[in-house]
Amino acid sequence: MLAKFFNDEKLTFATNSANLPTSWLQARRDLFGSFPSIFHLKFRMQFTCFY
């Protein structure tokens, strides 16, 4: 019973460890994808206001 519990825990941990880099990369890609567009929009708005 206890051995099964530990095996399940190890399996869950391994699965989470495998999924972590992909989700982390996805989050970083989303962040870096949205950051330039936000900056671009702000810059364009300022540009439109000033000129």
WONORTA-V6046 format. One record per residue. PHI is phi in radians with two decimals (none if undefined). Layout:
BEGIN
phi
PHI
PHI
END
This chain:
BEGIN
phi
none
-1.16
-1.10
-1.12
-1.07
-1.15
-1.13
-1.11
-1.11
-1.12
-1.13
-1.10
-1.11
-1.11
-1.15
-1.13
-1.15
-1.25
-1.43
-1.06
-1.05
-1.15
-1.20
-1.14
-1.13
-1.08
-1.11
-1.14
-1.15
-1.12
-1.12
-1.27
-1.33
-1.46
-1.08
-1.09
-1.17
-1.12
-1.08
-1.09
-1.12
-1.11
-1.12
-1.15
-1.14
-1.12
-1.07
-1.19
-1.21
-1.39
-2.02
END
